[in-house]
Amino acid sequence: MNTQTRTKKRMAAGVLAAFLAATTAFAAMAAEQKEKYTFTYKEQKIETGMSADGALKALGKEKDTKVLANCADDGGKDKAYLYDGFEVVTTKVNKKEVVKEINLTGSEVCTEEGLKVGDLPATVKKIYPDAKNENGLYSVILGDTQLVIDCGFKDDKVVMITYEAVEKK
């Protein structure tokens, strides 16, 4: 085999390797694209609408619970399960208890994108550039979930982050 043929084969192999690497990288990026916002705690993904039993089992024993009045229902009661830095609020839907919302209340935890209580509004805008701001209340939607980021009355720092289902119209 002459030098020119070997060089062509090496070039073809290099082009094929680069194509395969690019295809693999593109497939990995596509697989990583999120369809909704989820909260991860100790490698456990929790999301609105999931079974409360599944979420609470994954999270482990709560520090405390509270019963909340649910005025949107027929006098039903929601429950809040309190953990370090966050709470999981559940409600009944068709006689099943499901996760209604997740509230991040302390800096011990953060969103998957890295936002936590105590961060500045500039950080909110950097992490979530599409977030809409209304009087210090930022909201951003992904799929059927919404993050509501409360930066307080003075719009000076994040005081709470809430994951909630997007209301269907």
VMD Tcl script that builds the backbone (N, CA, C; Angstrom):
set m [mol new atoms 507]
animate dup $m
set s [atomselect $m all]
$s set {name element resname resid chain x y z} {
  {N N MET 1 A 0.862 -1.168 0.000}
  {CA C MET 1 A 0.000 0.000 0.000}
  {C C MET 1 A 0.903 1.223 0.000}
  {N N ASN 2 A 0.603 2.159 -0.861}
  {CA C ASN 2 A 1.476 3.322 -0.947}
  {C C ASN 2 A 1.103 4.364 0.117}
  {N N THR 3 A 1.963 5.336 0.288}
  {CA C THR 3 A 1.821 6.360 1.317}
  {C C THR 3 A 0.551 7.181 1.109}
  {N N GLN 4 A 0.229 7.486 -0.127}
  {CA C GLN 4 A -0.946 8.294 -0.415}
  {C C GLN 4 A -2.227 7.554 -0.009}
  {N N THR 5 A -2.319 6.262 -0.263}
  {CA C THR 5 A -3.497 5.480 0.097}
  {C C THR 5 A -3.631 5.403 1.615}
  {N N ARG 6 A -2.511 5.161 2.319}
  {CA C ARG 6 A -2.531 5.101 3.785}
  {C C ARG 6 A -2.996 6.437 4.375}
  {N N THR 7 A -2.528 7.546 3.817}
  {CA C THR 7 A -2.903 8.871 4.299}
  {C C THR 7 A -4.409 9.100 4.114}
  {N N LYS 8 A -4.950 8.689 2.960}
  {CA C LYS 8 A -6.376 8.838 2.712}
  {C C LYS 8 A -7.193 8.005 3.698}
  {N N LYS 9 A -6.728 6.781 3.971}
  {CA C LYS 9 A -7.449 5.911 4.912}
  {C C LYS 9 A -7.407 6.498 6.323}
  {N N ARG 10 A -6.256 7.031 6.709}
  {CA C ARG 10 A -6.136 7.654 8.034}
  {C C ARG 10 A -7.059 8.875 8.135}
  {N N MET 11 A -7.109 9.666 7.070}
  {CA C MET 11 A -7.985 10.842 7.077}
  {C C MET 11 A -9.448 10.415 7.174}
  {N N ALA 12 A -9.822 9.396 6.430}
  {CA C ALA 12 A -11.201 8.904 6.473}
  {C C ALA 12 A -11.535 8.378 7.866}
  {N N ALA 13 A -10.596 7.661 8.474}
  {CA C ALA 13 A -10.810 7.148 9.827}
  {C C ALA 13 A -10.936 8.299 10.820}
  {N N GLY 14 A -10.130 9.332 10.645}
  {CA C GLY 14 A -10.205 10.504 11.522}
  {C C GLY 14 A -11.535 11.226 11.385}
  {N N VAL 15 A -12.007 11.383 10.149}
  {CA C VAL 15 A -13.290 12.033 9.902}
  {C C VAL 15 A -14.419 11.209 10.524}
  {N N LEU 16 A -14.360 9.894 10.366}
  {CA C LEU 16 A -15.376 9.012 10.944}
  {C C LEU 16 A -15.363 9.104 12.469}
  {N N ALA 17 A -14.188 9.100 13.069}
  {CA C ALA 17 A -14.078 9.211 14.530}
  {C C ALA 17 A -14.642 10.536 15.021}
  {N N ALA 18 A -14.342 11.615 14.323}
  {CA C ALA 18 A -14.863 12.931 14.713}
  {C C ALA 18 A -16.383 12.966 14.582}
  {N N PHE 19 A -16.901 12.376 13.506}
  {CA C PHE 19 A -18.353 12.328 13.312}
  {C C PHE 19 A -19.015 11.541 14.438}
  {N N LEU 20 A -18.466 10.402 14.792}
  {CA C LEU 20 A -19.037 9.586 15.874}
  {C C LEU 20 A -18.976 10.318 17.213}
  {N N ALA 21 A -17.869 10.998 17.467}
  {CA C ALA 21 A -17.741 11.764 18.720}
  {C C ALA 21 A -18.772 12.882 18.775}
  {N N ALA 22 A -18.948 13.589 17.663}
  {CA C ALA 22 A -19.928 14.679 17.621}
  {C C ALA 22 A -21.344 14.140 17.784}
  {N N THR 23 A -21.649 13.016 17.144}
  {CA C THR 23 A -22.977 12.413 17.251}
  {C C THR 23 A -23.255 11.985 18.692}
  {N N THR 24 A -22.268 11.377 19.343}
  {CA C THR 24 A -22.420 10.946 20.732}
  {C C THR 24 A -22.624 12.144 21.648}
  {N N ALA 25 A -21.848 13.201 21.445}
  {CA C ALA 25 A -21.988 14.411 22.264}
  {C C ALA 25 A -23.361 15.042 22.063}
  {N N PHE 26 A -23.840 15.094 20.811}
  {CA C PHE 26 A -25.160 15.656 20.543}
  {C C PHE 26 A -26.249 14.824 21.205}
  {N N ALA 27 A -26.147 13.515 21.140}
  {CA C ALA 27 A -27.138 12.639 21.773}
  {C C ALA 27 A -27.136 12.817 23.288}
  {N N ALA 28 A -25.964 12.988 23.880}
  {CA C ALA 28 A -25.880 13.208 25.325}
  {C C ALA 28 A -26.519 14.531 25.706}
  {N N MET 29 A -26.277 15.580 24.906}
  {CA C MET 29 A -26.888 16.883 25.192}
  {C C MET 29 A -28.404 16.797 25.079}
  {N N ALA 30 A -28.895 16.104 24.066}
  {CA C ALA 30 A -30.344 15.972 23.882}
  {C C ALA 30 A -30.953 15.208 25.050}
  {N N ALA 31 A -30.250 14.198 25.541}
  {CA C ALA 31 A -30.754 13.408 26.666}
  {C C ALA 31 A -30.795 14.238 27.943}
  {N N GLU 32 A -29.886 15.213 28.069}
  {CA C GLU 32 A -29.824 16.030 29.275}
  {C C GLU 32 A -30.845 17.164 29.278}
  {N N GLN 33 A -31.449 17.493 28.148}
  {CA C GLN 33 A -32.409 18.585 28.121}
  {C C GLN 33 A -33.575 18.234 29.023}
  {N N LYS 34 A -33.904 19.174 29.887}
  {CA C LYS 34 A -34.953 18.943 30.852}
  {C C LYS 34 A -36.313 19.221 30.250}
  {N N GLU 35 A -37.302 18.443 30.692}
  {CA C GLU 35 A -38.669 18.651 30.255}
  {C C GLU 35 A -39.472 19.414 31.290}
  {N N LYS 36 A -38.995 19.409 32.551}
  {CA C LYS 36 A -39.688 20.095 33.624}
  {C C LYS 36 A -38.697 20.353 34.748}
  {N N TYR 37 A -39.074 21.240 35.663}
  {CA C TYR 37 A -38.235 21.498 36.817}
  {C C TYR 37 A -38.498 20.430 37.870}
  {N N THR 38 A -37.441 19.863 38.386}
  {CA C THR 38 A -37.542 18.901 39.478}
  {C C THR 38 A -36.574 19.318 40.576}
  {N N PHE 39 A -36.887 18.904 41.777}
  {CA C PHE 39 A -36.042 19.184 42.938}
  {C C PHE 39 A -35.293 17.904 43.278}
  {N N THR 40 A -33.986 18.001 43.443}
  {CA C THR 40 A -33.176 16.849 43.797}
  {C C THR 40 A -32.611 17.046 45.191}
  {N N TYR 41 A -32.820 16.037 46.026}
  {CA C TYR 41 A -32.318 16.045 47.407}
  {C C TYR 41 A -31.713 14.686 47.686}
  {N N LYS 42 A -30.418 14.683 48.021}
  {CA C LYS 42 A -29.690 13.435 48.277}
  {C C LYS 42 A -29.926 12.422 47.155}
  {N N GLU 43 A -29.755 12.904 45.928}
  {CA C GLU 43 A -29.874 12.108 44.707}
  {C C GLU 43 A -31.282 11.582 44.435}
  {N N GLN 44 A -32.284 12.104 45.122}
  {CA C GLN 44 A -33.677 11.707 44.901}
  {C C GLN 44 A -34.413 12.843 44.196}
  {N N LYS 45 A -34.996 12.557 43.042}
  {CA C LYS 45 A -35.737 13.574 42.286}
  {C C LYS 45 A -37.185 13.596 42.769}
  {N N ILE 46 A -37.635 14.796 43.129}
  {CA C ILE 46 A -39.010 15.000 43.582}
  {C C ILE 46 A -39.639 16.023 42.650}
  {N N GLU 47 A -40.885 15.767 42.228}
  {CA C GLU 47 A -41.543 16.697 41.330}
  {C C GLU 47 A -43.017 16.827 41.677}
  {N N THR 48 A -43.589 17.939 41.270}
  {CA C THR 48 A -45.007 18.165 41.525}
  {C C THR 48 A -45.821 17.123 40.767}
  {N N GLY 49 A -46.919 16.705 41.385}
  {CA C GLY 49 A -47.804 15.728 40.761}
  {C C GLY 49 A -47.467 14.284 41.058}
  {N N MET 50 A -46.270 14.039 41.580}
  {CA C MET 50 A -45.913 12.645 41.870}
  {C C MET 50 A -46.618 12.178 43.146}
  {N N SER 51 A -46.688 10.883 43.328}
  {CA C SER 51 A -47.303 10.301 44.519}
  {C C SER 51 A -46.605 10.808 45.777}
  {N N ALA 52 A -47.395 11.253 46.746}
  {CA C ALA 52 A -46.816 11.727 48.005}
  {C C ALA 52 A -46.066 10.598 48.698}
  {N N ASP 53 A -46.617 9.389 48.658}
  {CA C ASP 53 A -45.945 8.244 49.294}
  {C C ASP 53 A -44.552 8.036 48.715}
  {N N GLY 54 A -44.441 8.090 47.381}
  {CA C GLY 54 A -43.149 7.915 46.726}
  {C C GLY 54 A -42.165 9.008 47.095}
  {N N ALA 55 A -42.641 10.249 47.102}
  {CA C ALA 55 A -41.764 11.381 47.432}
  {C C ALA 55 A -41.289 11.294 48.874}
  {N N LEU 56 A -42.202 11.055 49.801}
  {CA C LEU 56 A -41.851 11.035 51.221}
  {C C LEU 56 A -40.953 9.859 51.554}
  {N N LYS 57 A -41.168 8.732 50.904}
  {CA C LYS 57 A -40.293 7.569 51.108}
  {C C LYS 57 A -38.879 7.886 50.631}
  {N N ALA 58 A -38.767 8.548 49.476}
  {CA C ALA 58 A -37.462 8.907 48.918}
  {C C ALA 58 A -36.731 9.911 49.802}
  {N N LEU 59 A -37.470 10.829 50.412}
  {CA C LEU 59 A -36.861 11.892 51.219}
  {C C LEU 59 A -36.489 11.439 52.633}
  {N N GLY 60 A -37.155 10.434 53.135}
  {CA C GLY 60 A -36.897 9.997 54.505}
  {C C GLY 60 A -37.762 10.749 55.497}
  {N N LYS 61 A -37.520 10.501 56.763}
  {CA C LYS 61 A -38.347 11.055 57.836}
  {C C LYS 61 A -38.260 12.581 57.882}
  {N N GLU 62 A -39.425 13.204 57.899}
  {CA C GLU 62 A -39.504 14.655 57.999}
  {C C GLU 62 A -39.238 15.109 59.426}
  {N N LYS 63 A -38.859 16.378 59.589}
  {CA C LYS 63 A -38.621 16.948 60.922}
  {C C LYS 63 A -39.928 17.263 61.631}
  {N N ASP 64 A -40.933 17.681 60.839}
  {CA C ASP 64 A -42.222 18.077 61.407}
  {C C ASP 64 A -43.256 18.081 60.288}
  {N N THR 65 A -44.523 18.190 60.658}
  {CA C THR 65 A -45.600 18.324 59.684}
  {C C THR 65 A -46.556 19.413 60.154}
  {N N LYS 66 A -47.290 19.987 59.207}
  {CA C LYS 66 A -48.361 20.916 59.539}
  {C C LYS 66 A -49.528 20.649 58.606}
  {N N VAL 67 A -50.719 20.923 59.097}
  {CA C VAL 67 A -51.921 20.804 58.286}
  {C C VAL 67 A -52.288 22.205 57.826}
  {N N LEU 68 A -52.568 22.340 56.535}
  {CA C LEU 68 A -52.892 23.633 55.941}
  {C C LEU 68 A -54.313 23.603 55.397}
  {N N ALA 69 A -55.070 24.661 55.583}
  {CA C ALA 69 A -56.408 24.748 55.007}
  {C C ALA 69 A -56.293 24.876 53.499}
  {N N ASN 70 A -57.134 24.165 52.794}
  {CA C ASN 70 A -57.136 24.195 51.341}
  {C C ASN 70 A -58.433 24.854 50.891}
  {N N CYS 71 A -58.406 26.151 50.691}
  {CA C CYS 71 A -59.622 26.894 50.353}
  {C C CYS 71 A -60.046 26.679 48.902}
  {N N ALA 72 A -59.183 26.128 48.073}
  {CA C ALA 72 A -59.537 25.901 46.673}
  {C C ALA 72 A -60.409 24.665 46.522}
  {N N ASP 73 A -60.421 23.814 47.516}
  {CA C ASP 73 A -61.196 22.579 47.466}
  {C C ASP 73 A -62.507 22.728 48.202}
  {N N ASP 74 A -63.076 21.608 48.533}
  {CA C ASP 74 A -64.321 21.565 49.297}
  {C C ASP 74 A -64.015 21.432 50.788}
  {N N GLY 75 A -63.148 22.311 51.296}
  {CA C GLY 75 A -62.806 22.270 52.718}
  {C C GLY 75 A -61.737 21.247 53.043}
  {N N GLY 76 A -61.022 20.755 52.030}
  {CA C GLY 76 A -59.979 19.759 52.261}
  {C C GLY 76 A -58.772 20.349 52.961}
  {N N LYS 77 A -57.877 19.496 53.343}
  {CA C LYS 77 A -56.667 19.915 54.053}
  {C C LYS 77 A -55.438 19.459 53.271}
  {N N ASP 78 A -54.485 20.353 53.128}
  {CA C ASP 78 A -53.177 20.006 52.580}
  {C C ASP 78 A -52.256 19.729 53.751}
  {N N LYS 79 A -51.132 19.040 53.477}
  {CA C LYS 79 A -50.144 18.770 54.518}
  {C C LYS 79 A -48.795 19.273 54.050}
  {N N ALA 80 A -48.043 19.829 54.983}
  {CA C ALA 80 A -46.673 20.263 54.698}
  {C C ALA 80 A -45.732 19.393 55.517}
  {N N TYR 81 A -44.785 18.767 54.835}
  {CA C TYR 81 A -43.763 17.940 55.476}
  {C C TYR 81 A -42.479 18.755 55.476}
  {N N LEU 82 A -41.968 19.070 56.672}
  {CA C LEU 82 A -40.829 19.971 56.815}
  {C C LEU 82 A -39.511 19.211 56.957}
  {N N TYR 83 A -38.525 19.649 56.179}
  {CA C TYR 83 A -37.170 19.102 56.195}
  {C C TYR 83 A -36.210 20.272 56.398}
  {N N ASP 84 A -34.915 19.991 56.485}
  {CA C ASP 84 A -33.924 21.061 56.622}
  {C C ASP 84 A -33.850 21.868 55.330}
  {N N GLY 85 A -34.344 23.098 55.360}
  {CA C GLY 85 A -34.234 24.000 54.224}
  {C C GLY 85 A -35.331 23.892 53.189}
  {N N PHE 86 A -36.287 22.979 53.353}
  {CA C PHE 86 A -37.380 22.879 52.385}
  {C C PHE 86 A -38.576 22.170 52.991}
  {N N GLU 87 A -39.705 22.314 52.299}
  {CA C GLU 87 A -40.916 21.607 52.692}
  {C C GLU 87 A -41.617 21.080 51.460}
  {N N VAL 88 A -42.317 19.969 51.633}
  {CA C VAL 88 A -43.094 19.351 50.568}
  {C C VAL 88 A -44.559 19.455 50.971}
  {N N VAL 89 A -45.349 20.111 50.134}
  {CA C VAL 89 A -46.769 20.278 50.410}
  {C C VAL 89 A -47.535 19.281 49.542}
  {N N THR 90 A -48.421 18.519 50.199}
  {CA C THR 90 A -49.212 17.526 49.480}
  {C C THR 90 A -50.692 17.885 49.557}
  {N N THR 91 A -51.444 17.361 48.602}
  {CA C THR 91 A -52.888 17.577 48.548}
  {C C THR 91 A -53.544 16.320 47.995}
  {N N LYS 92 A -54.840 16.222 48.145}
  {CA C LYS 92 A -55.594 15.089 47.597}
  {C C LYS 92 A -56.080 15.434 46.195}
  {N N VAL 93 A -55.842 14.516 45.263}
  {CA C VAL 93 A -56.350 14.624 43.909}
  {C C VAL 93 A -56.974 13.275 43.592}
  {N N ASN 94 A -58.282 13.282 43.379}
  {CA C ASN 94 A -58.998 12.022 43.133}
  {C C ASN 94 A -58.696 10.972 44.208}
  {N N LYS 95 A -58.751 11.383 45.444}
  {CA C LYS 95 A -58.557 10.527 46.624}
  {C C LYS 95 A -57.126 10.011 46.802}
  {N N LYS 96 A -56.188 10.504 45.977}
  {CA C LYS 96 A -54.783 10.134 46.123}
  {C C LYS 96 A -54.012 11.355 46.596}
  {N N GLU 97 A -53.072 11.150 47.522}
  {CA C GLU 97 A -52.244 12.255 47.995}
  {C C GLU 97 A -51.054 12.418 47.041}
  {N N VAL 98 A -50.892 13.637 46.509}
  {CA C VAL 98 A -49.820 13.933 45.564}
  {C C VAL 98 A -49.057 15.177 46.014}
  {N N VAL 99 A -47.852 15.347 45.469}
  {CA C VAL 99 A -47.042 16.529 45.761}
  {C C VAL 99 A -47.651 17.716 45.023}
  {N N LYS 100 A -48.062 18.720 45.790}
  {CA C LYS 100 A -48.660 19.933 45.230}
  {C C LYS 100 A -47.577 20.964 44.916}
  {N N GLU 101 A -46.649 21.147 45.861}
  {CA C GLU 101 A -45.556 22.098 45.661}
  {C C GLU 101 A -44.383 21.736 46.556}
  {N N ILE 102 A -43.245 22.268 46.191}
  {CA C ILE 102 A -42.016 22.104 46.966}
  {C C ILE 102 A -41.493 23.507 47.213}
  {N N ASN 103 A -41.279 23.849 48.471}
  {CA C ASN 103 A -40.805 25.186 48.838}
  {C C ASN 103 A -39.400 25.096 49.414}
  {N N LEU 104 A -38.449 25.762 48.769}
  {CA C LEU 104 A -37.098 25.856 49.311}
  {C C LEU 104 A -37.074 27.080 50.210}
  {N N THR 105 A -36.778 26.865 51.496}
  {CA C THR 105 A -36.884 27.936 52.488}
  {C C THR 105 A -35.558 28.300 53.144}
  {N N GLY 106 A -34.525 27.514 52.891}
  {CA C GLY 106 A -33.222 27.772 53.498}
  {C C GLY 106 A -32.103 27.543 52.505}
  {N N SER 107 A -30.926 28.036 52.839}
  {CA C SER 107 A -29.781 27.951 51.921}
  {C C SER 107 A -29.100 26.582 51.946}
  {N N GLU 108 A -29.630 25.636 52.712}
  {CA C GLU 108 A -29.047 24.291 52.765}
  {C C GLU 108 A -29.260 23.519 51.468}
  {N N VAL 109 A -30.254 23.935 50.680}
  {CA C VAL 109 A -30.590 23.240 49.437}
  {C C VAL 109 A -30.655 24.272 48.306}
  {N N CYS 110 A -30.625 23.775 47.064}
  {CA C CYS 110 A -30.719 24.672 45.914}
  {C C CYS 110 A -31.449 23.974 44.777}
  {N N THR 111 A -31.807 24.736 43.752}
  {CA C THR 111 A -32.405 24.159 42.559}
  {C C THR 111 A -31.319 23.380 41.815}
  {N N GLU 112 A -31.726 22.539 40.872}
  {CA C GLU 112 A -30.739 21.794 40.078}
  {C C GLU 112 A -29.833 22.737 39.296}
  {N N GLU 113 A -30.329 23.940 39.018}
  {CA C GLU 113 A -29.547 24.925 38.281}
  {C C GLU 113 A -28.621 25.731 39.181}
  {N N GLY 114 A -28.751 25.570 40.516}
  {CA C GLY 114 A -27.825 26.202 41.449}
  {C C GLY 114 A -28.339 27.397 42.223}
  {N N LEU 115 A -29.609 27.762 42.083}
  {CA C LEU 115 A -30.152 28.903 42.817}
  {C C LEU 115 A -30.559 28.484 44.227}
  {N N LYS 116 A -30.277 29.359 45.213}
  {CA C LYS 116 A -30.655 29.051 46.597}
  {C C LYS 116 A -31.154 30.304 47.301}
  {N N VAL 117 A -31.822 30.078 48.421}
  {CA C VAL 117 A -32.285 31.176 49.256}
  {C C VAL 117 A -31.069 31.990 49.689}
  {N N GLY 118 A -31.185 33.311 49.614}
  {CA C GLY 118 A -30.083 34.209 49.957}
  {C C GLY 118 A -29.383 34.777 48.741}
  {N N ASP 119 A -29.571 34.150 47.559}
  {CA C ASP 119 A -28.957 34.678 46.339}
  {C C ASP 119 A -29.607 36.004 45.947}
  {N N LEU 120 A -28.892 36.768 45.135}
  {CA C LEU 120 A -29.362 38.078 44.685}
  {C C LEU 120 A -30.221 37.958 43.425}
  {N N PRO 121 A -31.083 38.957 43.163}
  {CA C PRO 121 A -31.873 38.947 41.930}
  {C C PRO 121 A -31.012 38.829 40.668}
  {N N ALA 122 A -29.814 39.382 40.689}
  {CA C ALA 122 A -28.919 39.258 39.525}
  {C C ALA 122 A -28.592 37.792 39.246}
  {N N THR 123 A -28.472 36.997 40.296}
  {CA C THR 123 A -28.213 35.560 40.131}
  {C C THR 123 A -29.440 34.875 39.544}
  {N N VAL 124 A -30.619 35.270 39.985}
  {CA C VAL 124 A -31.866 34.725 39.428}
  {C C VAL 124 A -31.880 34.981 37.928}
  {N N LYS 125 A -31.601 36.213 37.518}
  {CA C LYS 125 A -31.633 36.593 36.101}
  {C C LYS 125 A -30.564 35.856 35.294}
  {N N LYS 126 A -29.406 35.608 35.922}
  {CA C LYS 126 A -28.327 34.903 35.228}
  {C C LYS 126 A -28.691 33.435 35.016}
  {N N ILE 127 A -29.220 32.796 36.053}
  {CA C ILE 127 A -29.548 31.369 35.960}
  {C C ILE 127 A -30.810 31.141 35.141}
  {N N TYR 128 A -31.806 32.027 35.295}
  {CA C TYR 128 A -33.086 31.900 34.604}
  {C C TYR 128 A -33.351 33.177 33.799}
  {N N PRO 129 A -32.669 33.344 32.657}
  {CA C PRO 129 A -32.799 34.592 31.891}
  {C C PRO 129 A -34.218 34.851 31.377}
  {N N ASP 130 A -35.048 33.815 31.264}
  {CA C ASP 130 A -36.419 33.987 30.775}
  {C C ASP 130 A -37.414 34.283 31.894}
  {N N ALA 131 A -36.942 34.355 33.128}
  {CA C ALA 131 A -37.845 34.597 34.260}
  {C C ALA 131 A -38.499 35.961 34.139}
  {N N LYS 132 A -39.783 35.985 34.412}
  {CA C LYS 132 A -40.537 37.240 34.402}
  {C C LYS 132 A -40.600 37.759 35.831}
  {N N ASN 133 A -40.356 39.068 35.994}
  {CA C ASN 133 A -40.339 39.691 37.313}
  {C C ASN 133 A -41.557 40.577 37.484}
  {N N GLU 134 A -42.262 40.350 38.569}
  {CA C GLU 134 A -43.385 41.206 38.929}
  {C C GLU 134 A -43.268 41.539 40.402}
  {N N ASN 135 A -42.774 42.730 40.695}
  {CA C ASN 135 A -42.628 43.209 42.078}
  {C C ASN 135 A -41.781 42.275 42.948}
  {N N GLY 136 A -40.664 41.809 42.416}
  {CA C GLY 136 A -39.763 40.957 43.185}
  {C C GLY 136 A -40.153 39.499 43.209}
  {N N LEU 137 A -41.166 39.125 42.444}
  {CA C LEU 137 A -41.604 37.744 42.333}
  {C C LEU 137 A -41.288 37.275 40.910}
  {N N TYR 138 A -40.265 36.435 40.782}
  {CA C TYR 138 A -39.818 35.954 39.481}
  {C C TYR 138 A -40.486 34.611 39.202}
  {N N SER 139 A -40.894 34.398 37.952}
  {CA C SER 139 A -41.466 33.100 37.597}
  {C C SER 139 A -40.915 32.663 36.251}
  {N N VAL 140 A -40.685 31.366 36.162}
  {CA C VAL 140 A -40.171 30.778 34.931}
  {C C VAL 140 A -40.825 29.402 34.780}
  {N N ILE 141 A -41.232 29.077 33.553}
  {CA C ILE 141 A -41.962 27.835 33.280}
  {C C ILE 141 A -41.114 26.929 32.400}
  {N N LEU 142 A -41.151 25.634 32.717}
  {CA C LEU 142 A -40.529 24.604 31.888}
  {C C LEU 142 A -41.482 23.417 31.874}
  {N N GLY 143 A -42.004 23.112 30.698}
  {CA C GLY 143 A -42.974 22.019 30.590}
  {C C GLY 143 A -44.209 22.338 31.414}
  {N N ASP 144 A -44.574 21.402 32.293}
  {CA C ASP 144 A -45.761 21.619 33.114}
  {C C ASP 144 A -45.415 22.033 34.544}
  {N N THR 145 A -44.192 22.577 34.725}
  {CA C THR 145 A -43.807 23.068 36.052}
  {C C THR 145 A -43.378 24.524 35.985}
  {N N GLN 146 A -43.515 25.169 37.106}
  {CA C GLN 146 A -43.139 26.573 37.224}
  {C C GLN 146 A -42.331 26.752 38.494}
  {N N LEU 147 A -41.292 27.566 38.394}
  {CA C LEU 147 A -40.566 28.011 39.571}
  {C C LEU 147 A -41.022 29.422 39.872}
  {N N VAL 148 A -41.383 29.664 41.121}
  {CA C VAL 148 A -41.711 31.010 41.572}
  {C C VAL 148 A -40.646 31.375 42.590}
  {N N ILE 149 A -39.897 32.425 42.285}
  {CA C ILE 149 A -38.757 32.827 43.102}
  {C C ILE 149 A -39.091 34.155 43.761}
  {N N ASP 150 A -39.249 34.127 45.074}
  {CA C ASP 150 A -39.644 35.306 45.835}
  {C C ASP 150 A -38.390 36.018 46.332}
  {N N CYS 151 A -38.199 37.254 45.864}
  {CA C CYS 151 A -37.047 38.052 46.286}
  {C C CYS 151 A -37.441 39.119 47.308}
  {N N GLY 152 A -38.557 38.926 47.970}
  {CA C GLY 152 A -38.969 39.824 49.042}
  {C C GLY 152 A -39.526 41.142 48.544}
  {N N PHE 153 A -40.075 41.911 49.467}
  {CA C PHE 153 A -40.694 43.192 49.124}
  {C C PHE 153 A -39.690 44.184 48.555}
  {N N LYS 154 A -38.442 44.105 48.999}
  {CA C LYS 154 A -37.421 45.048 48.529}
  {C C LYS 154 A -36.702 44.538 47.283}
  {N N ASP 155 A -37.051 43.313 46.826}
  {CA C ASP 155 A -36.390 42.704 45.670}
  {C C ASP 155 A -34.874 42.718 45.868}
  {N N ASP 156 A -34.429 42.299 47.073}
  {CA C ASP 156 A -32.996 42.367 47.364}
  {C C ASP 156 A -32.323 41.004 47.492}
  {N N LYS 157 A -33.079 39.944 47.828}
  {CA C LYS 157 A -32.484 38.610 47.869}
  {C C LYS 157 A -33.585 37.558 47.853}
  {N N VAL 158 A -33.237 36.362 47.425}
  {CA C VAL 158 A -34.191 35.263 47.356}
  {C C VAL 158 A -34.562 34.845 48.778}
  {N N VAL 159 A -35.871 34.835 49.062}
  {CA C VAL 159 A -36.339 34.408 50.381}
  {C C VAL 159 A -37.055 33.061 50.320}
  {N N MET 160 A -37.546 32.675 49.128}
  {CA C MET 160 A -38.168 31.358 48.961}
  {C C MET 160 A -38.252 31.022 47.481}
  {N N ILE 161 A -38.131 29.721 47.183}
  {CA C ILE 161 A -38.257 29.219 45.817}
  {C C ILE 161 A -39.324 28.134 45.852}
  {N N THR 162 A -40.330 28.261 44.996}
  {CA C THR 162 A -41.431 27.296 44.982}
  {C C THR 162 A -41.532 26.605 43.627}
  {N N TYR 163 A -41.592 25.271 43.673}
  {CA C TYR 163 A -41.892 24.457 42.489}
  {C C TYR 163 A -43.394 24.203 42.533}
  {N N GLU 164 A -44.076 24.461 41.424}
  {CA C GLU 164 A -45.506 24.193 41.376}
  {C C GLU 164 A -45.911 23.774 39.974}
  {N N ALA 165 A -47.050 23.094 39.891}
  {CA C ALA 165 A -47.567 22.692 38.589}
  {C C ALA 165 A -48.141 23.919 37.893}
  {N N VAL 166 A -47.997 23.960 36.578}
  {CA C VAL 166 A -48.575 25.038 35.796}
  {C C VAL 166 A -50.066 24.766 35.666}
  {N N GLU 167 A -50.866 25.775 35.933}
  {CA C GLU 167 A -52.317 25.616 35.805}
  {C C GLU 167 A -52.668 25.440 34.339}
  {N N LYS 168 A -53.455 24.404 34.070}
  {CA C LYS 168 A -53.880 24.140 32.690}
  {C C LYS 168 A -55.047 25.035 32.354}
  {N N LYS 169 A -54.998 25.605 31.144}
  {CA C LYS 169 A -56.055 26.541 30.723}
  {C C LYS 169 A -57.084 25.851 29.883}
}
mol reanalyze $m
mol bondsrecalc $m
mol representation Tube
mol addrep $m
